[in-house]
Amino acid sequence: MHNWDSTIIDKDIYLRDMLAVNSLGTFFGVSQQVLNQVWAELTAPAGNSLIYVSMEIGADLDVFHPVKSRLEYLGITDSPDPLIDAFVKKVIRGPQKIPNYSGGLGVLAGDTLKSFAACKIPVVAISLLYKKGYFSQLVDSRLGQVAWATEWEPHNTPGLYLLKNPLYPDRALEIEIPFFDDKDHPISTYAQVWMKMEINESLDFFVPELLLDYSIPSSPEWIRKSADQLYDSSSERVRATQRRMLGAGILHLAELLGISSKTLHLNEQHGVVVILHRIADQLLNTLGQDFQTIATDQDIYNAAAQVAQNIVYTIHTPVAAGHDRFSTSIYAGLSHTFCRRLLDLLARDKDNPNVYNFTSLAMKVNRSTNSVSRLHRNVTKQQFPEHADKITAITNGVHHLTWISFAKAEVFDSFPEFHNWQSDPGVFANAGKLLTNKKFRSYLEQAWAHDTKKLMDFVNAMLVRHRQQIHETWIEPPNFLSFLDDKERNLDPAVFTIGFARRFSTYKRADLIFENIDTLAEIILARNQPVNFLFSGKAHPSDEPGKSVIKLILDSQDELYHKSKGLGRLVFIPNYDMQIAKLMVAGVHVWLNNPKRPLEASGTSGMKAAMNGIPNISIMDGWWAEGYHNGATGWKFGFEAPILPGDLREDHDALLYAEDSASFYRLFPELLDTFYNKEKRSIYIDKCIMNLALNVPIFNTHRMVAEYLQKYGISLSGPIEKNIRKFRKLYQSDAE
Ligand SMILES: *Cc1c(COP(=O)(O)O)cnc(C)c1O
């Protein structure tokens, strides 16, 4: 996978060059020169860099970890230098999870930052560090989902560093964040700062992710508690506090570290409070110290218009739960009166004057708003007609180096048509030339079989483990297969396997294809062809309907198994994360996506499958409306009519279960036929290859960040700009 030669390297010298020091700490993985260069770009007076703001970042090390890969490739396991040795051991043995994400939004943020790093774009990300991450999911067949606090150790996690105070190097850096009580008295609130380095594949650039950690003794107890868990929604106050912890910390942190970025990219509106602080700064500049008392409403609107010049906003969903609204009274205990005046002018909900609507604030104050697919752009314009002019589409992507399996990567490495695929996902357009190449087809099938076996080994071991753990955990195994004997229980990699995994929000309709189990079982029985259904995903702990969908899936297992005489096996894999995602999107035979159109703004898991050549079977929603290519890459089913305002409803009656499941049942026999029928099998492999040819060049984050860069107003050096231009040519999201 790599272009350099391991034999000519002196390992000690090489390792010393992986160590870099500045006044904030000692870092491992990049050279001093790289650290200096990145920091110089982020702090240069011209402000020619970007701050990327996100409530969550998903970038687990077990799916992408270039430093570890490099050490493994070089066969390095230790060093004579004790300091370096400790770093090496931590990289190799340390925990490989950073549970600061809940789903697609966070994973997209991580993938985006990785592509920024690959393309050497000066970006710093700001997010929060949650002491208990996002909840861990246990699944009990009687109870359904059980939420469990996640244990993790930032200190021991490789690539994560607690920044030091440059003035007192034995202390952690602490920054003060402005919180105020209802009498405008400051509430002393502090955060320490962790840095995760998002280092690129060639270890010659990185994007720092700065994670504010409020769980320190100098912050009040209620703030510390609010910092425990991502998307804690135990009360409106906690939810609002979390948003403020992110938004109010950004400018202070940037200032303290000398980060000069002018442009801010809001990945969803969670951190939008930063806009209020930018407006206050602007008023201070124009009106002086007394701005709070002398500013007129018009002054504030003018300042907002100025600030808007440097804000780029990505809206990720048409679903109401994704948009923050807080009652105005909650805000009285968190922020300064002046902040509330800004909210009164810029964020009042148009349907309810007692509510601040953060989406409405983000929509108003920006230079560019983008949705995450073409269809979502059209829906967003309908939802926000007053801003329709500035709403464009930048379709999401995924980071190809993260999601392509090792076995598939080896196949791509061995065909000159894919030369340089690691740094240029556009190369995959050449896959079309290999459509009739027997060697390629057979290599691809072998790699795939390898990935399927790996997935099945994982699932089969899990089924046994669940049974063995009963006495220890008192958890009733989620899959009754756990109780069958070895021969009966084990999933067979030769069996057609459908994968479905994502958050269990109701609009994603995880239970859609089990709407009529009799019909599903009849189809399977009639053809006498076995099918595995692998499902995984978490429901937010306070999402009762989402949790009941999980329970429904569990309750369908037995029925499907018996009605199909053991041919249909439905397995639920608990505690979905990036590692399980990677196993699934590389190992199944088809990826199922059945949201209620048009509520899935984009969806990205199907893109991960496409990266591995796996066809999708999907509702024509989100990215699939762009990735379907008239069936060359997979199958479509379900409701497809033009979108009307009523289509945004989420109540059960509006979710079209009967219509869309019937459509699936009509298509399902064809799917089985293409997989199992020897004469049709080649059609199936054609679709796999066409996924590589048509979808990888489009739905990758290199192309996506290239499109974003057009919105930022950052000027890039010649070679970097040239590279970006190449990716931008791959696709124009906003066309049509
Ligand atoms: C990709 C990914 C998602 C997003 O899946 P969608 O189909 O876009 O909803 C969620 N969770 C994890 C762990 C992922 O890797």
The ligand as an SDF file (V2000), in Angstrom:
LIG
                    3D

 15 15  0  0  0  0  0  0  0  0999 V2000
  -21.3150    5.7960    8.4850 C   0  0  0  0  0  0  0  0  0  0  0  0
  -21.8170    5.6340    9.8500 C   0  0  0  0  0  0  0  0  0  0  0  0
  -23.0890    6.1140   10.1860 C   0  0  0  0  0  0  0  0  0  0  0  0
  -23.9870    6.8030    9.1890 C   0  0  0  0  0  0  0  0  0  0  0  0
  -24.8240    5.8940    8.5240 O   0  0  0  0  0  0  0  0  0  0  0  0
  -26.0590    6.4530    7.6490 P   0  0  0  0  0  0  0  0  0  0  0  0
  -26.4320    5.3740    6.7440 O   0  0  0  0  0  0  0  0  0  0  0  0
  -25.5470    7.6520    6.9370 O   0  0  0  0  0  0  0  0  0  0  0  0
  -27.1170    6.8160    8.5990 O   0  0  0  0  0  0  0  0  0  0  0  0
  -23.5250    5.9330   11.4960 C   0  0  0  0  0  0  0  0  0  0  0  0
  -22.7630    5.3220   12.4140 N   0  0  0  0  0  0  0  0  0  0  0  0
  -21.5400    4.8330   12.1200 C   0  0  0  0  0  0  0  0  0  0  0  0
  -20.7430    4.1670   13.1830 C   0  0  0  0  0  0  0  0  0  0  0  0
  -21.0270    4.9790   10.8280 C   0  0  0  0  0  0  0  0  0  0  0  0
  -19.8080    4.5030   10.5420 O   0  0  0  0  0  0  0  0  0  0  0  0
  1  2  1  0
  2  3  1  0
  2 14  2  0
  3  4  1  0
  3 10  2  0
  4  5  1  0
  5  6  1  0
  6  7  2  0
  6  8  1  0
  6  9  1  0
 10 11  1  0
 11 12  2  0
 12 13  1  0
 12 14  1  0
 14 15  1  0
M  END
$$$$
